[in-house]
Amino acid sequence: MTDFVERTSYIADGPVALVIGCGGLGSSIARALGRRHPLLIVDIDRARLDRFIETLSWEGYWASGEQCDITDPHQVETLSETLARGPGVRVLAHVAAVGMSIGDWRKMMAVDLLGAHLVADAVGPHMVRGGVGIFISSLASYLPPPDALQLGL
């Protein structure tokens, strides 16, 4: 008789796709990347992150999450330490951005510019050969408000 061996997907052992931000765009990108990579999702909002990780797991993705404020150097350093214990990063998809919607230009610069810089510095040493970093920001906050006639009001 042979011993039972629990099998795991090869995907669970490979380098991760790291997605920074699990809003609308981040969740779509995570699902696309999760088809070929285990996922590590990072977001500032713990409740939203936990709901998203639960949804991804239910949908059959290999996903875990880390709460992190990307504007806080200490929290980003902790993220880097977490990555150092893993199999490496194949894809970094940074989609955490607030634009002018935040109403405070200092906060916008902290998230959109400083946060992206801190993440790039922290993740870079953990990228595997042939890995890629993608930094995306939405222009939605720069669009004018919708016209009432377009909305049919």
C-alpha positions, 0 to 999 in steps of 0.5 A: 500500500502506498502512503497518501501524499497530499498534492499541491499545485506547482504554482503554489511554490513558484515566485509570487505576483505581488499586487499593491492595491486591491481596489477595482483595478488591482483586483482585476490585475490580481485575477489575471496574474493569478492564473499563472502565479501565486498571489501576494496582495498588499493593501492599507485597508485590512478589512477590504484585503481580507474580503478580497483574499477570501474571495480569491481563495473561493475562486480557486486562486493561491492568494495571501495578503499583507496589510501595509501603508506604502507611505510608511517606510517601516511598514514597507521594510516589514513587507521587504522582510516578508518577501525575503522569506519567500520564493521571490517576486516574478511580477510587481503590479503597483496600482495603489494611487489616489490622484487628486480625489484625495483632496490633499496634494501632500497625501497624493504625492506621498501615496502616488510618488513616495509610496511607489518609490518605497515599494520599488526599493523594497521589492527590487532585491527580491525580484527573480531573474526575468521578473517585471515591475509594472506601475499603474496610476489611474487618471480617473480623478482628473476627469470632469464630473459626469454630465447629468444629461449623460447619466439620463437625469 
